[in-house]
Amino acid sequence: MPEEQQTQRTSNKPELKIGPFAGGISVNVWRNTVESESGPRTIRSISISPRRYRDPQSREWKDSYSYRPVDLAAIILGLQKAQEFIYTTPVPGQEEKDADAPF
């Protein structure tokens, strides 16, 4: 039986939002609760929001899940900042219990 059986997002807003950068790209850190054999556990996940563009024919804003080479610097910076936050900010309620854990 897998240790993590079910994931639930604990809020509708990210714990940390980095950006938006040009094109609407941002990196978000989310706090989630999972059910494990030892009870509920809080973990973090990271998402990268899509690049936004305006369709020239319909004039509507759309999402693109592919990125241009110029977008890479913003994505890398956002991921580095997310990693720094995760490594330096304890998950609320787990400060003492997981003090020796690297993440």
N, C-alpha and C positions, 0 to 999 in steps of 0.2 A: 504494500500500500504506500503511495507516495506521501512524503512528509507534508507537503503543501497541497491541500485538497481544494480549497476555494479561496478566491481573492475578492475582496470588496474594497472599493475606493472609499476612504473615510471622509473625504470632502470633495466639493465640486471645484475647488480652486487648488492649483499646485502649491506645494510647500515653498517652492522657489521658482520664479520665472526669470530667465535670463534673456533679454531682448525685449521687444523685437528689433532685429537687425534689418538691413535693407532687404526688401522683398517680403517682409513679414515673418521671416524665419525667427524662431525662438526655441530655446531649450528649457524644458520644464522638469522639475523634480517633484514626484508625487509620493505621498505616504499612503500605503495600502495595508489593510489587515488581512492576514491569511489564517485559515484554520489549519493547525497541525496536530499531530498526535499528542503533543504536550499542551494544547490549548491555543488560543488566539496569539498571533505574533504580528508585529508591525514590521514591514519592510519598505524599502524605497524602490521606485522605478523611475526611469528617465524617458521622456519623449522629445522628439524633434518635430516641431510644427512644420507644415508644408510651406513651400514658397508660394506666394500669391501673385497672380497676374490678372490683368484685365483682358478678357477676350475681345479682340478687335471687331468681331462681327456682332456679337450680342451686347457688348459693353458691360457684361457682368463680370464680377470678380470670381475667380476660380482658384482651386488649389492644384499645385503640381507637386507630386511626390518624387520628382527628380530634381537634381540641383545642378547648377552651373559651376564651372571651376572657380569663379569669383566668389561663390557662396561658401566654399570650403573653409576659408579663414574664420568666418563668423561661426560656423558649426563647430570647428575645432575649439575656438575660444569659449563658446558656450558649454561644450562638453568638459573642458578643463575646469571651468568655474563650478560646474555641477559636481565634478569629482572632488574638488577642494571642499565644497560645502558638505558633501556626504562624509568625507573622511574627518572633518573637523567639528561636525555638529551631531551630537548624539540624538538618537531617536527618543522623543519624549517618553518617559517611563522606563527606558532601558539603560539609563546612564550608569547606574551601579551594576546592574546584572551583567552587562556586556562590556565592561570597562576594558578588558584585555583583548576584545575582538577588534581586528583591524577595520571592519566595516559592518 
